[in-house]
Amino acid sequence: MERSDADLVEKARGGDRAALEALAQRYLPLVYTVVGRAADADLDVDDIVQETMVRLVAGLPSVREAERFRAWVVTIALRQVTDARGAARARRLLAAEPGELAERPDPGSDFVGLSMLREALTNEQREVAAATRWLDEGYRQLLSLWWLEVGGHLTRAEVAAALGEPPGHVAVRVQRMKEQLDTARAVVRAVHARARCAELDAVLEGWNGEPDPLWRKRIARHLRDCDTCGGTRGRLIPPERLLAGLPLLVPPKSLLKSKALLLKVLAGAAVAIVGAVAFVALPHQSPAPPPAASSENNAVVAEAPAVQQGLGSVSPTPAKSAPAQPFTDKVPALPRVVSAKDVGAVRQHSRIAGRDNGQSTKYNERSVWVFDDTTLQNPWGFLSSTSAATKDLDASDGIDLSADAPADLIPHTQAERDFEKQHDKSGGCTAQSDPFCGSSFAYWPGPVIADPARGRVLVFYGKLCRGGGEGTPCSGPLGKGLGTGVAAVDMNKGTVTRLTAANGPAVTSVEGVDRTMFFPDGQGWSSAALVVDNAVYAYGACTYQGCHLAKVALTDIADRARWTFWTAKGTWSPDPGAAANTIAAGAAGETVFYVPALKAWMNVLLAYGSTTAQFQVGGSPSGPWSKPQTLGQTMAGAYAMFGHVEYAQRDGLVQYLTYFHPESGAQRLYRVEFATG
């Protein structure tokens, strides 16, 4: 009788080497199939699979629900594909000649082509496999999971969990993906037809022979308008019929017999698992005292005036002794939720039509707020980062931020300004002549913390590139992430500076190496942050399984070499790859703070795809944490819920949260009352 995943996971977490090896062997074909079908042709599938397997086994201590293990494995595999794709894109951009994005991929590394040779596929199935190379990269990942669902290897619930999206949203995306897949299949038929249409030959002039989403669109336009080629789509067999029952791909012998892989997984990771299990039985360790203060690399690479009324000319305030915030090795008692209700919209300046992702901190007896994308009216406008402030810390009658006129908060570097100028549409560029034509940078502020001893507020933010050509790191109206950094708002001078990350790995952006980026995209620590005894605790690298935790002394925040990361062993490591999950993740972030009346730490959030407000209590920022508990319901479409502890009442038993309501563009105020016992 085959052992269940739950049994193997439990035994492996306890250090059972045989169970660990059984899990690795059981999931290697699944990982190989997911990675191979989601990866681009120029990625090394075997390398990604090996790294996925290492992370799979090393992450076993963080698995809280063994029944969701399969979805968790798929999430790790997709994340590794995304990381590999980003690294490959950066290498191509740095190595490419001007006006050229990439070299032709090595045919020997083409997973789709090789897998078609290894599998006994029908012509129609081969056609589907070939068509995957023409899909947008987001749909390639979705197809890799849907293919497994149709084949009976994943359930729709597991697909949704792996993507971190509700099943209804996944259904809509699958339908759109299938439409694009049908288009791609028609394109494959047309370009490989024995007697090709003469007009299509003219369309294909200049094509390098490699599948590409931009060329898919051009060819598809011709197919719609051409009587000769237009019949290809109508004769397509539904992909569900073609893919149903297909087995998982058989990994090559190089993976099945890789002693290096097994030694790395079973020796290194098993030690980590045994160490983590042993640590559970020990008393919780309080965080180590912060290291001695060092001079901060605070080179000004980008600076802008903070023109908002609420941020300008605030004298530095000496740090005050905060009440004791104890750390414990036990999950505190859960409080009772007395009430949780929406109490209206946060009042904004008259020019603001909508404001996303509002987070705040207390500085010098005022509340300082930062926001993501801000839509303006009268006249229309759009800003990716703004801020506001108020001295009124009584939220019982609402929160009023209407005094501060909106203005850009986080500035560009000179290299970013030069890049935007080079690719400005006003210079006459087109998508055909310049794939980055129309590209621009944006910055999404995340958590914000006060540093009164240095007269500043620190803002964690993500950097994006938007408006470029399809398939580039700047594609799409919302854009794609390039990395995360930290900006300092000087509360005396009213200026904003993007800090330079010292002593850390260089992060490559589309304009070149960007020293203001502390971490590359996908590894950002900008989900939640707080300060305890001069130590900054920052959460990030979040998935639906949870968020990792980093720590650094407030004085050393710009020194990447001094950042450490909480591991499954219950220790702090300088390696972010060793980090383990701690708190539950919220859509766009969450807020962690201390509640004196409960003698507990609290995390508040709206989970991905959910409108149910939730909270957790913990013994310390690193845990242990309770399972998420329900606070109450929010409005339809709500996301990005955050706490604002400076407005708390009754020693923290009354908390005021906010969330973003996309339909109205409003920040909604949410009052929660707790009781002990």
C-alpha positions in Angstrom: 0.0 0.0 0.0 1.4 3.3 -1.0 2.2 5.7 1.8 0.3 9.0 1.8 1.9 12.4 1.4 0.8 13.4 4.9 2.5 10.3 6.4 5.7 10.9 4.4 5.8 14.6 5.2 5.4 13.9 8.9 8.1 11.2 8.9 10.5 13.4 6.9 10.0 16.3 9.2 11.1 14.0 12.0 14.3 13.1 10.2 13.3 9.8 8.5 15.7 9.6 5.6 13.7 6.9 3.8 10.6 9.1 3.9 12.6 12.1 2.7 13.9 10.1 -0.3 10.5 8.7 -1.1 9.0 12.2 -1.2 11.9 13.4 -3.5 11.4 10.5 -5.9 7.6 10.8 -5.9 7.6 14.5 -6.7 10.6 14.7 -9.1 8.4 13.8 -12.2 5.8 16.4 -11.2 8.4 19.1 -10.7 10.1 18.2 -13.9 6.8 18.4 -15.8 5.7 21.8 -14.2 9.1 23.4 -14.8 9.6 22.0 -18.3 6.2 23.2 -19.6 6.4 26.6 -17.9 10.1 27.4 -18.7 11.2 29.4 -21.7 13.3 27.6 -24.4 16.6 29.3 -23.2 16.3 28.2 -19.6 18.1 25.1 -18.2 15.2 22.9 -17.0 17.5 20.4 -15.2 19.1 23.2 -13.1 15.7 24.7 -12.2 14.4 21.2 -11.2 17.4 20.5 -9.0 17.1 23.8 -7.2 13.4 23.3 -6.8 14.0 19.8 -5.2 16.6 21.3 -2.9 14.2 24.0 -1.7 11.3 21.5 -1.5 13.1 19.3 1.0 14.7 22.2 2.9 11.3 23.9 3.3 9.6 20.9 4.8 9.6 22.3 8.3 7.5 25.2 7.2 4.7 23.0 5.8 1.8 23.5 8.1 -0.9 21.5 6.2 0.4 18.2 4.8 -2.7 17.8 2.7 -1.7 20.9 0.7 1.8 19.6 0.1 1.3 19.0 -3.7 0.1 22.6 -4.2 3.0 23.9 -2.1 5.5 21.9 -4.3 4.0 23.4 -7.5 4.3 26.9 -6.0 8.0 26.4 -5.3 8.6 25.1 -8.8 6.8 28.1 -10.4 8.8 30.5 -8.2 12.0 29.0 -9.4 11.0 29.3 -13.0 10.1 32.9 -12.4 13.5 33.6 -10.8 15.4 31.8 -13.5 13.5 33.7 -16.2 14.3 37.0 -14.6 18.0 36.2 -14.3 18.1 35.0 -17.9 16.4 38.2 -19.1 18.8 40.4 -17.2 21.8 38.5 -18.8 20.3 38.9 -22.2 19.7 42.6 -21.7 23.3 43.2 -20.5 24.8 41.0 -23.3 22.6 42.2 -26.2 23.6 44.7 -28.8 21.6 48.0 -29.0 18.2 47.3 -30.3 18.5 43.5 -29.8 16.9 41.8 -26.8 18.2 38.3 -26.9 20.3 35.8 -28.7 18.8 32.8 -30.4 18.2 30.0 -27.8 20.3 26.9 -28.0 18.2 24.2 -29.8 19.7 21.6 -27.5 18.1 23.2 -24.5 14.6 23.3 -26.0 12.5 21.3 -23.5 9.4 21.3 -25.7 11.2 19.9 -28.7 13.1 17.3 -26.7 10.0 16.2 -24.8 8.1 15.8 -28.0 10.8 13.4 -29.2 10.7 11.4 -26.0 6.9 11.1 -25.8 4.7 9.2 -28.1 2.4 12.1 -29.0 -0.1 12.4 -31.8 0.3 15.2 -34.4 -2.3 17.3 -32.6 -0.7 16.8 -29.2 2.7 17.8 -30.7 1.0 20.9 -32.2 -0.3 21.9 -28.7 3.2 21.4 -27.2 4.7 23.5 -30.0 2.1 26.2 -29.5 3.0 26.7 -25.9 6.2 28.4 -27.0 4.1 31.2 -28.5 2.2 32.0 -25.4 2.7 35.0 -23.1 4.9 33.9 -20.2 2.2 34.2 -17.6 0.0 31.9 -19.6 2.9 29.4 -20.1 2.9 28.9 -16.3 -0.9 28.7 -16.1 -0.9 26.1 -19.0 1.7 24.0 -17.3 -0.7 23.6 -14.3 -3.9 23.3 -16.3 -2.3 20.6 -18.4 -1.7 18.7 -15.2 -5.2 19.3 -14.1 -6.7 18.0 -17.4 -4.3 15.0 -17.1 -5.6 14.2 -13.6 -2.4 15.0 -11.8 -3.7 18.2 -10.0 -7.1 19.3 -8.9 -8.5 22.8 -9.6 -8.2 23.6 -5.9 -4.5 22.7 -6.0 -4.0 24.8 -9.2 -5.7 27.8 -7.4 -3.6 27.3 -4.3 -0.3 27.1 -6.2 -1.2 30.3 -8.0 -2.4 32.0 -4.9 -5.7 32.9 -6.6 -9.4 32.0 -5.9 -10.8 29.2 -8.2 -13.2 31.6 -9.9 -10.3 33.8 -11.0 -8.4 30.8 -12.2 -11.3 29.7 -14.3 -11.4 33.1 -16.0 -7.7 33.0 -16.7 -7.8 29.5 -18.0 -10.5 30.4 -20.5 -8.4 33.4 -21.7 -5.3 31.1 -21.9 -7.2 28.5 -23.9 -8.2 31.2 -26.4 -4.6 32.3 -26.8 -3.5 28.7 -27.1 -6.0 28.1 -29.9 -4.6 31.2 -31.7 -1.1 29.9 -31.1 -2.0 26.5 -32.6 -3.4 28.1 -35.7 -0.2 30.1 -36.0 1.9 26.9 -35.7 -0.2 25.3 -38.5 0.1 28.3 -40.7 3.9 28.9 -40.4 4.7 25.2 -40.8 2.3 24.5 -43.7 3.8 22.8 -46.7 2.3 25.3 -49.1 2.4 28.6 -47.3 0.3 31.6 -48.3 2.3 34.1 -50.3 0.9 37.0 -48.2 1.9 35.2 -45.1 5.5 34.9 -46.4 5.4 38.7 -46.8 4.2 39.1 -43.2 7.0 36.8 -41.9 9.7 38.8 -43.6 12.2 39.7 -40.9 11.0 36.9 -38.5 14.0 35.0 -37.0 12.1 31.7 -36.8 11.7 31.7 -33.0 8.3 31.7 -31.4 7.4 35.1 -30.0 4.2 36.7 -28.6 4.6 39.8 -30.7 4.9 37.7 -33.9 1.9 35.6 -32.7 -0.2 38.7 -32.8 1.0 39.8 -36.2 0.5 36.4 -37.7 -2.9 36.0 -36.1 -4.1 39.3 -37.6 -3.2 37.9 -41.0 -5.0 34.6 -40.3 -8.2 36.5 -39.4 -8.1 38.5 -42.7 -6.8 35.8 -45.1 -9.3 33.5 -46.8 -6.5 31.0 -47.6 -5.2 30.7 -44.0 -8.3 31.6 -42.0 -9.7 28.0 -41.9 -6.9 26.7 -39.6 -8.6 27.6 -36.3 -11.9 26.0 -37.2 -10.5 22.5 -37.4 -8.8 22.5 -34.0 -9.6 19.6 -31.6 -10.3 21.0 -28.1 -7.1 20.8 -26.0 -8.9 19.0 -23.1 -9.4 16.0 -25.4 -5.8 16.0 -26.4 -4.2 16.5 -23.0 -6.5 14.3 -20.9 -4.7 11.2 -19.6 -1.2 12.2 -20.6 1.3 10.9 -18.0 3.8 13.0 -16.2 7.0 13.4 -18.1 9.8 11.1 -17.3 12.9 13.0 -16.0 16.1 12.3 -18.0 18.6 9.9 -16.5 20.9 12.8 -15.6 18.3 13.8 -13.0 17.2 10.4 -11.9 20.8 9.3 -11.3 22.2 12.6 -10.1 24.2 11.7 -7.0 24.9 15.4 -6.5 21.2 16.2 -6.3 20.4 13.4 -3.8 23.4 14.2 -1.7 22.6 17.8 -1.6 18.9 17.2 -0.8 19.1 14.3 1.5 22.3 15.2 3.4 22.1 19.0 3.6 18.4 19.5 3.8 17.8 16.5 6.2 20.2 18.1 8.7 18.2 21.3 8.5 15.0 19.5 9.0 16.2 17.5 12.1 17.7 20.7 13.5 14.4 22.5 13.0 12.4 19.8 14.7 14.8 19.7 17.6 14.4 23.4 18.1 10.7 23.2 18.6 11.3 21.5 21.9 13.6 24.2 23.1 12.6 27.5 24.8 12.1 30.3 22.3 15.2 32.4 21.9 14.8 36.1 22.2 16.4 38.1 19.4 20.1 38.7 19.8 21.1 42.3 20.8 21.6 44.4 17.7 25.3 44.7 16.5 27.2 47.8 17.4 26.2 50.8 15.3 28.2 51.4 12.1 28.3 54.3 9.7 25.5 54.0 7.3 26.1 54.2 3.6 23.6 56.8 2.9 24.8 58.1 -0.5 22.2 60.3 -2.2 21.6 58.7 -5.6 18.1 60.2 -6.0 16.5 63.0 -4.1 13.3 64.9 -4.3 11.6 67.5 -2.1 8.7 66.1 0.0 6.3 68.9 -0.9 3.3 67.4 0.9 2.3 69.7 3.8 2.3 66.8 6.2 5.9 65.7 5.5 7.8 69.0 5.5 9.9 70.6 8.2 9.3 68.4 11.2 12.1 68.7 13.7 13.9 65.4 14.7 12.7 63.9 17.9 14.9 62.0 20.3 14.0 58.3 20.6 11.7 57.6 23.5 11.8 54.5 25.7 9.0 52.2 24.5 7.0 50.0 26.9 8.4 46.5 27.2 7.4 44.3 24.3 8.2 40.7 25.5 9.1 37.8 23.4 7.8 34.3 24.3 8.1 30.8 22.9 4.3 30.2 23.2 1.4 31.3 21.1 -0.6 33.8 23.2 -4.2 33.2 24.0 -6.6 34.2 21.3 -8.6 37.3 22.0 -12.4 37.4 21.4 -13.6 39.6 18.5 -16.3 41.9 20.0 -17.0 43.7 16.7 -15.5 44.4 13.3 -17.1 46.8 10.9 -16.5 49.2 8.1 -17.0 52.8 9.4 -16.6 54.8 6.2 -14.0 56.1 3.7 -10.8 57.9 4.7 -11.2 61.5 3.7 -8.7 62.5 0.9 -7.7 65.7 -0.9 -10.3 66.8 -3.5 -7.9 66.0 -6.4 -7.7 62.3 -5.4 -10.1 59.9 -7.2 -8.5 56.7 -5.9 -5.5 55.7 -3.7 -4.1 52.2 -3.4 -2.2 50.4 -0.5 -2.2 52.9 2.4 0.3 52.2 5.2 1.4 54.5 8.0 3.6 55.0 11.0 3.7 57.4 14.0 6.3 60.2 13.9 6.5 63.1 16.3 2.9 62.9 17.4 1.6 62.7 13.8 0.5 59.9 11.5 2.6 59.7 8.3 1.0 57.7 5.4 2.3 56.4 2.1 0.3 55.1 -0.9 0.8 53.2 -4.2 -1.0 54.1 -7.4 -2.9 57.4 -7.0 -5.5 58.5 -9.6 -6.1 62.2 -9.8 -9.1 64.3 -11.1 -9.7 67.9 -12.2 -7.4 67.5 -14.2 -6.8 63.8 -14.6 -3.4 62.5 -13.5 -1.7 59.4 -12.2 1.1 59.1 -9.6 2.7 55.8 -8.6 3.7 56.9 -5.0 2.3 59.6 -2.8 2.1 60.5 0.9 0.1 62.4 3.5 0.1 63.2 7.2 -2.2 64.3 10.0 -1.9 65.4 13.6 -5.3 64.0 14.4 -4.7 60.6 16.0 -8.3 60.1 17.1 -10.0 57.9 14.5 -13.3 57.5 16.3 -14.8 60.1 14.0 -12.9 59.0 10.9 -9.5 59.8 9.4 -9.0 63.0 7.5 -6.0 63.3 5.1 -7.5 66.0 2.9 -5.0 68.7 3.8 -2.2 67.3 1.7 -2.2 67.9 -2.0 -0.9 64.8 -3.9 2.6 64.8 -5.3 5.2 62.2 -6.3 7.0 60.8 -3.3 9.8 58.5 -4.5 12.2 60.1 -7.1 14.0 58.7 -10.1 17.7 58.1 -10.4 19.6 59.9 -13.2 20.0 56.6 -15.0 16.3 56.0 -14.8 15.5 59.5 -16.2 18.0 58.9 -19.0 16.4 55.5 -19.8 12.9 57.1 -20.0 14.2 59.9 -22.2 15.9 57.5 -24.6 12.7 55.5 -25.0 10.2 58.4 -24.9 7.5 58.1 -27.6 7.8 61.8 -28.3 11.2 61.0 -29.9 9.5 59.0 -32.6 10.2 55.4 -31.5 7.8 52.6 -32.2 7.3 49.2 -30.8 8.8 47.7 -33.9 12.0 49.8 -33.8 12.3 49.9 -30.0 10.8 47.2 -27.7 11.2 49.6 -24.7 9.4 52.4 -26.5 7.1 54.2 -24.0 8.6 52.5 -20.9 8.6 54.4 -17.6 9.5 53.6 -14.0 7.1 53.4 -11.1 7.5 52.9 -7.3 5.1 51.2 -5.0 5.6 52.2 -1.4 5.1 49.4 1.2 5.6 49.4 4.9 6.8 52.6 6.6 8.7 52.9 9.9 9.9 55.8 12.0 13.5 56.5 12.8 13.2 59.6 15.1 16.8 59.4 16.4 18.0 60.2 12.8 15.0 62.5 12.0 13.6 60.4 9.3 10.9 58.0 8.2 11.9 54.9 6.1 9.7 53.6 3.3 10.2 50.1 1.9 9.2 50.2 -1.8 9.1 48.1 -5.0 10.4 49.4 -8.3 8.5 48.6 -11.5 8.8 49.3 -15.2 5.7 49.9 -17.3 4.4 50.6 -20.8 7.1 48.8 -22.8 6.7 46.3 -25.5 5.2 42.8 -24.9 7.7 40.3 -23.7 10.1 42.9 -22.2 10.6 43.6 -18.5 8.5 46.7 -18.9 5.4 45.2 -20.5 1.9 45.9 -19.4 0.1 48.9 -18.0 0.7 47.8 -14.4 4.3 46.8 -15.2 6.7 44.2 -13.8 8.7 44.3 -10.7 12.5 44.9 -10.9 13.5 44.9 -7.2 12.9 46.4 -3.8 14.6 49.2 -1.9 14.4 51.6 1.0 13.8 55.4 0.8 14.4 57.8 3.6 12.2 60.8 4.2 14.1 63.6 6.0 11.5 65.0 8.3 13.5 68.2 8.9 14.5 69.1 5.3 11.5 67.6 3.7 13.5 65.6 1.1 13.3 62.0 0.0 16.4 59.9 -0.7 16.6 56.4 -2.1 19.3 54.7 0.0 22.2 52.9 -1.6 22.5 49.2 -0.7 26.1 48.6 0.4 27.9 45.3 0.6 25.3 43.3 -1.2 24.8 41.5 -4.5 24.3 43.8 -7.4 20.7 44.0 -8.7 20.4 44.5 -12.4 17.6 46.6 -13.7 16.7 47.4 -17.4 18.8 50.6 -17.3 21.8 48.7 -15.8 23.0 47.8 -12.3 20.8 49.7 -9.7 22.5 50.2 -6.4 19.3 51.5 -4.8 17.8 48.0 -5.1 18.4 46.0 -1.9 16.9 42.8 -3.4 15.9 41.5 -6.8 12.2 41.1 -7.8 10.7 38.0 -6.1 13.0 38.3 -3.0 11.8 41.7 -1.8 11.3 42.4 1.9 8.5 45.0 1.5 5.4 43.2 2.8 5.4 44.4 6.4 8.0 46.0 8.8 8.3 47.1 12.4 11.0 48.3 14.8 11.7 46.7 18.1 14.6 47.9 20.3 16.5 49.4 17.4 16.1 46.3 15.3 14.0 46.4 12.1 12.0 43.3 11.4 10.9 43.1 7.7 8.7 40.5 6.1 8.8 39.5 2.5 9.4 36.8 -0.2 5.7 36.0 0.5 3.7 33.2 -1.1 0.3 31.8 -0.2 2.2 29.6 2.3 3.4 32.7 4.3 6.1 35.3 4.5 9.8 35.1 5.4 11.4 37.4 8.0 14.5 39.5 7.9 16.2 41.5 10.7 18.8 44.3 10.7 19.8 47.0 13.1 18.0 50.3 12.3 21.4 52.1 12.2 22.7 49.5 9.6 19.7 49.2 7.4 21.6 50.2 4.3 24.3 47.6 4.8 23.1 44.4 3.1 25.9 42.4 4.8 24.2 43.0 8.2 20.8 41.7 7.2 19.9 38.3 8.6 17.0 36.0 7.9 14.9 33.8 10.2 15.4 30.1 9.4 13.5 26.9 10.0 16.1 26.1 12.6 15.0 29.0 14.7 18.3 31.0 14.1 19.3 34.0 12.1 21.3 33.4 8.9 22.9 35.9 6.5 21.5 33.8 3.6 18.1 34.9 2.4 17.7 31.5 0.7 17.7 29.9 4.1 14.7 31.9 5.3 11.5 30.1 6.5 7.9 31.1 6.6 6.5 32.9 9.6 3.3 34.9 9.3 0.4 34.4 6.9 0.6 36.6 3.8 -1.9 39.3 2.8 -2.8 40.5 -0.6 -0.3 43.4 -1.2 1.0 43.1 2.4 0.0 43.0 6.0 0.8 44.7 9.3 2.5 43.3 12.4 2.4 45.2 15.7 2.4 44.7 19.5 -0.9 44.8 21.5 -0.1 45.7 25.2 -3.5 44.6 26.5 -3.1 41.2 25.0 0.6 40.8 25.7 0.8 39.5 22.2 2.0 40.4 18.7 -0.6 40.6 16.0 -0.7 40.3 12.2 -3.7 41.7 10.3 -4.4 40.9 6.7 -6.7 40.2 3.8 -5.6 36.9 2.2 -5.2 36.6 -1.6 -8.6 36.6 -3.3 -10.5 36.9 0.0 -12.7 39.7 1.4 -12.6 38.2 4.9 -10.4 40.2 7.3 -8.1 38.0 9.4 -5.7 38.2 12.3 -3.0 36.1 14.0 -1.4 36.4 17.4 2.2 35.5 18.0 4.8 35.2 20.8 7.3 37.4 18.9 7.8 38.8 15.4 9.3 35.4 14.4 6.6 33.4 16.1 5.3 31.1 17.1 2.1 32.3 15.4 -1.5 31.1 15.7 -3.5 30.1 12.6 -5.3 33.0 10.9 -8.6 33.9 12.7 -11.6 35.7 11.2 -12.2 39.3 12.1 -15.1 40.0 9.7 -16.2 40.8 6.2 -15.2 43.7 4.0 -16.7 45.1 0.8 -16.6 43.1 -2.4 -13.3 43.4 -4.3 -11.4 44.6 -1.2 -7.7 43.9 -0.8 -4.6 45.5 0.8 -5.6 45.6 4.4 -3.3 47.3 6.9 -3.3 48.2 10.5 -2.5 51.7 11.9 -1.4 51.2 15.4 -1.0 54.9 16.2 -4.8 55.2 16.2 -5.2 52.3 18.7 -7.4 52.8 21.8 -7.8 51.1 25.2 -4.3 49.7 25.2 -4.7 48.2 21.8 -8.0 46.5 22.3 -9.5 48.9 19.7 -7.7 48.9 16.4 -8.3 50.9 13.2 -7.5 49.2 9.9 -7.9 50.2 6.3 -8.4 48.4 3.0 -8.6 49.5 -0.6 -11.9 49.3 -2.4 -11.1 49.3 -6.2 -14.6 50.1 -7.4 -14.8 53.4 -5.5 -11.1 54.0 -5.3 -11.5 54.6 -1.6 -9.5 53.7 1.4 -12.1 52.2 3.7 -11.7 52.5 7.5 -12.4 49.3 9.5 -12.8 49.4 13.3 -12.1 46.3 15.3 -12.7 45.7 19.0 -11.1 42.8 20.9 -11.7 41.5 24.4 -9.5 39.2 26.5 -10.7 35.8 27.7 
